[in-house]
Amino acid sequence: MGGFLEMSKLKISLSALLMLILLSMFGAFASAAEVTLPPNTGTVDNFGNTNTHKTHGNFQNNTNACANCHSTHNGENEMLVMKSSEYELCMSCHDGTMGFYDVTKASEAGVIGSHEMSASMHSVDSDLAVSAAPGALVNKSTATFECSSCHNPHGSANDRLLNEKVAGKQYGSNYNVTIVGYAETITKLNPVPIGTKAIKLNLVEDPAYADINNATDLSGLKIYKSSGIYNKPADGLTQSQVYDYKLNYSEFCASCHDDYLKNRENGPRADGVHYTHTTNSTKQGRSCTACHYAHGTDITLLKDTAGKTIADLQKTVAEGGKGWTEAQAKAYMKDVSKNGSSALKRFTNMAVCWTCHQSTHAIANTPGTSTYPGPLVPGGDYSGKNIIK
């Protein structure tokens, strides 16, 4: 019993020490243009240089990263993790407490957690089964849906630690894409080998962490922001690679939502009853993330057809807003769809449809013409389509 108490004290002491170390690191990063590592926050790397260790993957041969999440003798479950649940463990950093990436704040992935009004999240803190995913007619996985259902905490080839297998299936492939006019023919070729990037996101250095990104003694550590998947060749990518990454993103989602992946225009679902949008297409607006956020959404993230958020609507008219109060903006943006669920949508209500199907914006024809659209809804510039991936 005494030994157990001593180990418990040691566990608490190590956790407290780790917290102090990380807080001191953040203090140094925030206050110094030229980052200087505080005592005991670094380690000597494999090249003999003083550096920091990585929490997820790319571990040094003398790594101490295991202790961030695991307790050798006092783990809370069979994986020896230091929290009672996977969600609690991940959120001990990624709620903004210690991790650079705060999943409770708006990003290209959306938001996750508990939020106000029109909130819709992937429920990683429940006992939801993977097989309960909407559109999961073929997927019979009995696993519980958690953070690790999509992410690998020990690292992967992907920029955001995305798993290379989801629900037991390897989703990444290479494709041959032929486009003639509006017609698109897609042929799946070889699977992407495990350890090879199947999805590449368009990442840029986060200016909020400029000190870290400009430091020369942090093992090349960079803190990035993502603007989603690539739509055009850039940074040495070929058009074929862009097609592969985009198609694989939908394959990634379809590992759970397997019946929503379609390989033909307006094709019927596997049950032969319903019709759905084609999602395995290289065209703008056809990937899953064109309409949905991966983590989820709430009233602060939702947009209208003009691409405006509640924050935009509160700006003055001179600034491109409407000068509304916060209450007005929220009442306007509130999702009133069936069951009150925003279904992880980027756009509120059915504005997600109108954003792409802009031919319906012409509510009258200009006098003297037969085809030119007439006046649009006042205040709408319908720029939302420009942010569709």
N, C-alpha and C positions, 0 to 999 in steps of 0.2 A: 504493500500500500504506500509506504514511504517513497519507494522508487517511482511509482506512478505519479505521486504528487510532485516529485522533483522533476520528472519529465514534463508534466503539465506546466510547471513554472518555467522550465527551459523553453517550451514552445511559446509561451506568452512573451518571454524575454526576447526570443529571436524575432517574433512578430513585431514587437515594439521597436527593436533595433532596426529592423528593415524599414519600418515606417519613418523613423528618424532619419535614416540614411536617404530615403527617397525624397522626403521633405527638404532636406538640406540640398539635395541635387536640384530640385525645382527652384529653390531660393537662389542658388548660384546661377541657374540658367536665366532666371528672370532679371537678375541684377547686373549681369556682366555681359558686355558686348563681346569680349573674348572669354569664352567659357573656360574656367579653371576648376578641375574636379576637386571637391572637398576631400579631406582625409577619409580613407577607408571606403569610399564609394566606388573605386575602380578596382581593377585587377590587372595583373600582367598577362597580356594576351600571348597567343602562340608565336608571336614574332619578337617577344621580349619587351614590348611597349606597354606603358600604363594605359589602360583602357577600361571601358565599362562592359559588363556582360550583357547578353541579350536574354530577354525573358522567354521569347517564343522562338525556338530554333536557332540554327547557326551557333550552337554552343561552343565555347572554348573548351579545350581539353582539361582545363582546371575549373570548369563551370561551377557556380553556386546557384544557378537559376532554378534548380529542382526545388530548393527550399522556399521559393516564392509561393508554391502551390501545394507542396507535399510535406507531410510530417512522417518521418521514418517509423516512429513508434506510437504516434498518437493521431493517426489519420481518422477522419470521420466516416470513411466508407472503405470498401475493399480496394479502392485505388489510392488510398492513403492521402486523400485531399484534406486540406485544413478547414474546410467549411462543410456544413451539413448537406448542401446541395450544390450541383454544378452551377446553377444560376447564381447562387449566393457567392460562390467562389469567383466567378467571372466578374460579377458586379462589384466585388470588393475593390477592384481597380477601375473597371470600365464604367463606373458611375461618375467618373471625374475625380475620384478620390486620389488615385495615384496614376492611372493609365493616361497616356497621351490622347487616346481615342475614347471620348465620352459618348457612349451610345444613347444617352438620354438627351442629347442635344442634336439639333438638326444637322444632317449631313446628306450626301448623295445617297446613303443607304437608308435614310429616313431617321426615325427615332424608335426607341424601344423602352418599355417600362410603363408606368402609370402617368397618363397625361389627361388634360382637360378637353372635353367636348370633341365629338367626332373621332375619338381615338380608336385605332385599329392596329393591333400589333401581332406579330408572330408570338404565340404564347409559349415562350421558352421557360417560364417559371411555373408550369402546371404539369399535370400528368397526361397531357394530350398525346395521343398516339400518332406516329407519322402517317399511318394509314387513314387517319381522319381528315387528311388534307382534301380540300375541295377538288373534285376532278380525279380523285384517286380510285379509279375503277379497277386498275390492274395491279397497282402497288399493294402488296399484302403485308408490308413490314409491320411487325408488332413492337418495334422500338418506341421509346418515349422521345418526343420531340424536345431537344435541348439545344443549347448554343453549339455543342459539338456535332449536332446533326448537319450543320453547314460549315463549321470552322474546325480546323485542327489546331489545338492549343500548343502542339509541339512543332508547328511549322509545316508549310507546304510550299509547292512551287509557285503558288499564287501570291499576289501582292497583298491580299487581305486574308491570308491563311484559309482560303476556301478549300474544303475537302476535295480530293481527287476522286473519291467514291462517295456517293450519297445514297442512303437507303440500300447499301450493299451493291450499288451499280456504278460502274465506271462510265461517266457521261461524256468525256472529252473525245472528239473525233476531228479528223481532217475532212474537208469537203471539196467537191468540184462544183462550182457555181457558174451557170451559163444564163445570161440575161439577154433576151432579144425583145426590144420594145418594152412592153409591160410584163411579158411572160418571163418567168424565172424557173429554171430547172436546177434542182439541188440533188447531188448524188453523194451519199456518205461513203467516205473512203476508209482509211485505216484508223483505228483508235489511237489517241495520243498516249504514249507510254507514261506510266506513273512516274512522277518526278519531272515531267515536262509541262510547261505552262499551257493550260487549256483555255484560260480566260485572262486576258490582259486588260487592266483598267487604265484609264487616262489619269495618271497621277501627276500632281504638281506639288512642289515644296510648300508647306504651310507657312505663310508669313508670320503667323503668331509664334512660331518656334524658330525664328531666323537665327538666334544665337546658337541653338543646337545644330541647325543645318549648316552653319558657316564654321563650326568648330573643326579643328584639325586633329583632335585627339579623342574622338568618340567612335572609333572603329567604323567610320563611314555611316554612322547612325543618321538617318534622315526621317523627319516627320512629314508625312504627305497628306494632301487633300485629294479626294477623288471627284472627278466630274463624270463618272460612269464609264461605260464601254466606249471604245473607239468607233467612230462612224466613218472616218476617212483615214487613209494612210498617213502616218506621221511617225517621227522618231525612228525611222528605218523600217517601219512595217510595210509589208506589201498589201495590195488589195485583197489577195487571197487570205492572208493572215487576219485581216480585219473581218472578213466574212466568217472565218473559223471561230474567232473569239466571240462574235455576236451570236452565231448559231449555238455555240456551246453554252452561252449564258442561259438561253432558253432550255437547253438540254439539262442544265444544272437544276433549274426550277422544276422541270418536268420529271426529275428523279422521284419527286413526291407527288406532284400534280401531273401524273403521267398521261392522263387522257386529254389534257389541254394542249399537248404538243401536236400540231397538225402539219402535214406535209402537202396539203393541197388547198387551193383557194376555197374558202367557205365550206370546207369539207364537213360531213357529218361526224359526230363523235362515235366512239367505239360502241356505244349502246344503240346506235342507229336512229336515235330520236332527235337529238339536238344538233344545232349548227353553232359554230364558234369562229372567232377570228383565227386566222393562220398565225401561229407564233414562231414557227421555224422558217423565218424569212429574213433576208438581208435588208429588206426595205425599211425605210424610216417609219417608226411607229408600229412595227410589228413584233418587236421583242417584248417579253414580259415586263421589263423595266420601263417600257415606254409609258405604261399606264400605272404601274405599281412601284412602291418602294419595297426594298428587301426586308427592312426591319419593321417598318410600319409608319403610320402617319398620325397627325392630330390637327387641330384647328389652326395651329401656327404654321404648318407646312402646306396645307391644302391651297390650291390655286384655283382661280376661275379661268374661263376660256381665254381671257386676255393675258394670262400668266401672272396675275396679281395675287399677292398674299394679303393677309389682314394687315401686315406691317406696311405694305405698299399702299393700301387703301387709306391708311391714316396719314399719309404724306399730304402736303398741300397740293393744290392743283398745279402750281408752278413746278413742283417737284415730280409731277406725273401721277399724283394720287387724286383722291377725291375729298380730302380734308375731313374724313369721317372720324367719329369717336371710336374707341376700341369696341364698345358695345355694339355700335352699328356694324362695324366690320365683321365682328364675330357672328352676329345674327345673319348677316348676308352670306357668310361662308359656311355656316353650319350645314352639316350633311343631314339631309332629311330623307335619305334613301330608305328602302325597306329594312326593317330591323335596326335602323340607326347606325349601321356599320359602314365605315368608309372603305372597307376591304383593302386596306393598305394603298388606297388610290392617291395619285399625285394631284388630281383635280377633283373638286367637290361635286357631289351629286352626279348627274349625267353630263356635266360639263366636260368630263373625260371623253365623251363621244364627240361633242361639238368642237372640241379643240382640233380634231383631225378632219372631221367632215364639214369643212368650212363652206361648201357650196350652199348649205342651208342658211348661211348668214345673210344671204340676199333676201330681205323681206319685201322688196319691191323693185321693180325695174325703173331705171332712169327714163323719164319721158322721152319719146322719140327713138328709143332703141329696143331691141328685143332680147339682147343677151347680157348687156352690161348691168352688174348688180347695182341696185339702188342704195338708199341710205341704210346704214347698219345700226345696230342698237347703240344709242348714245353712250359714249365713254368706252366703247370696246374697240381695241385695235387688233384683237385676235392674234397676238404674238405668241400665245401659248404653244402653238405648233412648233415654234422655233426651238423649244426646249425638249421636244419629244426626241427620244433616242431611237 
